[in-house]
Amino acid sequence: MTDAESCIIIGAGISGLLAAQHLMRYDVEVTILEKSRGCGGRMAVKKMGESVFDSGAQFMTTRDMIFRERVESWLDKGEVLPWYQGPLKNMRYVGSKGMTTVPERIGASLNVMLSERVTKVSFKKKKWTVTTNPHGTKENKKYTANWLIMTAPVPQNLELLDASGIELDYDDEMELKKISYLRCLTVMAQLNGPSGIPNPGAMDLNHDVLRWLGDNSAKGISPVEGTITLHSSPKFADTYWDRPEEERIQAMLAAAKPFIKADVVEAISHRWGFSDPVRIYREKHPFRKPYFIDDEMQLGMAGDGFNGPRIEAAGLSGMDLAAAILSPV
Ligand SMILES: Cc1cc2nc3c(=O)[nH]c(=O)nc-3n(C[C@H](O)[C@H](O)[C@H](O)COP(=O)(O)OP(=O)(O)OC[C@H]3O[C@@H](n4cnc5c(N)ncnc54)[C@H](O)[C@@H]3O)c2cc1C
């Protein structure tokens, strides 16, 4: 057993939350520091008046028995609902009140400090000290623990370590630097009537401009009809990333027009700088582990950058890292 008495986790996305749950079962004192106002990370919900939109991940799937058991327990609690079967015949599950339903409930049972962006980390005498800047203040807060888990997209973890003057083993750093992500632009639009998107209310498009079109009312999370989410292709995101928001919205709505049967009343957009990893950690290594761990530094990293671009993969990465921290080296 490693000497993991306390652990700070940066990020309350699915990987950080499931890592925390696992560690707490073994009496490790866990503090999660999250820069946003809520839990979920890329499992995100936006509201526009009464309309509810899943703005990031749209559904979750399961391939692994351990994660399937989790999903079954969430199904029993009514926190996730089956939506429809995808092309590989695996069920696509949605959060009953949007994709944040499960992360918000898990987060409520943990010690999560919201609206606290981690700005600096330091490691001295086998202790991590983590500095945060609570949103809307000029003050700094400090937390200490003997382990640190980082679950932000990997380039952001490396930037934070670099800015804090923390050096990793050279080979590890080179491998971590190879992890790369796609970008995605999202438009959430309220229509003046039913979207007309055929049952089940979603289309995987693989279009030059659009990759996904989904109706949040058909999905059962928005009480208002005609509440749609559009995700762009990575190519479109790269081209339009720095264009004015209005231009991005208009181009994506024009591409969606042939598929929808009502007019747009209002639309907003979001830019995802790290939507899904295209290259994961040590991708080509035969004994690849779905996380990064440095026992000497009492440092771990987890998330989809270590296991693949899906909620399940990110969640398992967090759980496996927590198990590795608790296991003999
Ligand atoms: C547009 C889009 C569509 C997707 N669609 C699907 C889908 O349909 N199905 C699917 O399975 N997956 C989908 N994914 C992928 C899925 O959302 C991710 O793989 C998964 O949610 C990643 O979880 P994570 O815990 O690794 O990271 P994240 O969810 O990104 O969590 C990291 C957390 O760290 C926080 N953080 C970062 N830096 C700091 C800091 N300095 N201080 C404090 N907190 C910090 C962030 O705010 C965030 O909450 C999609 C992703 C996107 C963006």
Ligand as a Chemical Component Dictionary entry (heavy atoms), coordinates in Angstrom:
data_LIG
# 
_chem_comp.id                   LIG 
_chem_comp.type                 NON-POLYMER 
_chem_comp.pdbx_formal_charge   0 
_chem_comp.three_letter_code    LIG 
# 
loop_
_chem_comp_atom.comp_id 
_chem_comp_atom.atom_id 
_chem_comp_atom.alt_atom_id 
_chem_comp_atom.type_symbol 
_chem_comp_atom.charge 
_chem_comp_atom.model_Cartn_x 
_chem_comp_atom.model_Cartn_y 
_chem_comp_atom.model_Cartn_z 
_chem_comp_atom.pdbx_ordinal 
LIG C1  C1  C 0 -18.430 18.465 -27.819 1  
LIG C2  C2  C 0 -18.138 17.147 -27.152 2  
LIG C3  C3  C 0 -18.934 16.037 -27.420 3  
LIG C4  C4  C 0 -18.659 14.806 -26.813 4  
LIG N1  N1  N 0 -19.513 13.762 -27.011 5  
LIG C5  C5  C 0 -19.342 12.619 -26.308 6  
LIG C6  C6  C 0 -20.334 11.602 -26.338 7  
LIG O1  O1  O 0 -21.410 11.764 -26.941 8  
LIG N2  N2  N 0 -20.093 10.449 -25.640 9  
LIG C7  C7  C 0 -18.949 10.275 -24.906 10 
LIG O2  O2  O 0 -18.772 9.203  -24.283 11 
LIG N3  N3  N 0 -18.010 11.255 -24.820 12 
LIG C8  C8  C 0 -18.189 12.421 -25.495 13 
LIG N4  N4  N 0 -17.282 13.432 -25.378 14 
LIG C9  C9  C 0 -16.054 13.187 -24.616 15 
LIG C10 C10 C 0 -16.302 13.193 -23.098 16 
LIG O3  O3  O 0 -17.057 14.321 -22.742 17 
LIG C11 C11 C 0 -14.950 13.228 -22.400 18 
LIG O4  O4  O 0 -14.150 12.143 -22.852 19 
LIG C12 C12 C 0 -15.052 13.119 -20.867 20 
LIG O5  O5  O 0 -16.131 13.848 -20.349 21 
LIG C13 C13 C 0 -13.725 13.601 -20.296 22 
LIG O6  O6  O 0 -13.752 13.561 -18.886 23 
LIG P1  P1  P 0 -12.448 13.991 -18.079 24 
LIG O7  O7  O 0 -12.732 13.807 -16.646 25 
LIG O8  O8  O 0 -11.264 13.289 -18.657 26 
LIG O9  O9  O 0 -12.187 15.528 -18.431 27 
LIG P2  P2  P 0 -13.107 16.819 -18.238 28 
LIG O10 O10 O 0 -14.538 16.463 -18.313 29 
LIG O11 O11 O 0 -12.581 17.825 -19.202 30 
LIG O12 O12 O 0 -12.792 17.276 -16.741 31 
LIG C14 C14 C 0 -11.668 18.072 -16.414 32 
LIG C15 C15 C 0 -12.100 19.093 -15.375 33 
LIG O13 O13 O 0 -10.942 19.820 -14.942 34 
LIG C16 C16 C 0 -11.333 21.165 -14.703 35 
LIG N5  N5  N 0 -10.113 21.984 -14.730 36 
LIG C17 C17 C 0 -9.256  22.168 -15.765 37 
LIG N6  N6  N 0 -8.242  22.976 -15.407 38 
LIG C18 C18 C 0 -8.452  23.306 -14.106 39 
LIG C19 C19 C 0 -7.742  24.128 -13.158 40 
LIG N7  N7  N 0 -6.613  24.752 -13.473 41 
LIG N8  N8  N 0 -8.245  24.251 -11.910 42 
LIG C20 C20 C 0 -9.400  23.603 -11.553 43 
LIG N9  N9  N 0 -10.114 22.832 -12.399 44 
LIG C21 C21 C 0 -9.638  22.678 -13.662 45 
LIG C22 C22 C 0 -12.288 21.455 -15.848 46 
LIG O14 O14 O 0 -13.112 22.573 -15.576 47 
LIG C23 C23 C 0 -13.074 20.142 -15.913 48 
LIG O15 O15 O 0 -14.221 20.164 -15.104 49 
LIG C24 C24 C 0 -17.538 14.686 -25.947 50 
LIG C25 C25 C 0 -16.761 15.805 -25.657 51 
LIG C26 C26 C 0 -17.066 17.030 -26.241 52 
LIG C27 C27 C 0 -16.262 18.252 -25.861 53 
# 
loop_
_chem_comp_bond.comp_id 
_chem_comp_bond.atom_id_1 
_chem_comp_bond.atom_id_2 
_chem_comp_bond.value_order 
_chem_comp_bond.pdbx_ordinal 
LIG C1  C2  SING 1  
LIG C2  C3  SING 2  
LIG C2  C26 DOUB 3  
LIG C3  C4  DOUB 4  
LIG C4  N1  SING 5  
LIG C4  C24 SING 6  
LIG N1  C5  DOUB 7  
LIG C5  C6  SING 8  
LIG C5  C8  SING 9  
LIG C6  O1  DOUB 10 
LIG C6  N2  SING 11 
LIG N2  C7  SING 12 
LIG C7  O2  DOUB 13 
LIG C7  N3  SING 14 
LIG N3  C8  DOUB 15 
LIG C8  N4  SING 16 
LIG N4  C9  SING 17 
LIG N4  C24 SING 18 
LIG C9  C10 SING 19 
LIG C10 O3  SING 20 
LIG C10 C11 SING 21 
LIG C11 O4  SING 22 
LIG C11 C12 SING 23 
LIG C12 O5  SING 24 
LIG C12 C13 SING 25 
LIG C13 O6  SING 26 
LIG O6  P1  SING 27 
LIG P1  O7  DOUB 28 
LIG P1  O8  SING 29 
LIG P1  O9  SING 30 
LIG O9  P2  SING 31 
LIG P2  O10 DOUB 32 
LIG P2  O11 SING 33 
LIG P2  O12 SING 34 
LIG O12 C14 SING 35 
LIG C14 C15 SING 36 
LIG C15 O13 SING 37 
LIG C15 C23 SING 38 
LIG O13 C16 SING 39 
LIG C16 N5  SING 40 
LIG C16 C22 SING 41 
LIG N5  C17 SING 42 
LIG N5  C21 SING 43 
LIG C17 N6  DOUB 44 
LIG N6  C18 SING 45 
LIG C18 C19 SING 46 
LIG C18 C21 DOUB 47 
LIG C19 N7  SING 48 
LIG C19 N8  DOUB 49 
LIG N8  C20 SING 50 
LIG C20 N9  DOUB 51 
LIG N9  C21 SING 52 
LIG C22 O14 SING 53 
LIG C22 C23 SING 54 
LIG C23 O15 SING 55 
LIG C24 C25 DOUB 56 
LIG C25 C26 SING 57 
LIG C26 C27 SING 58 
# 
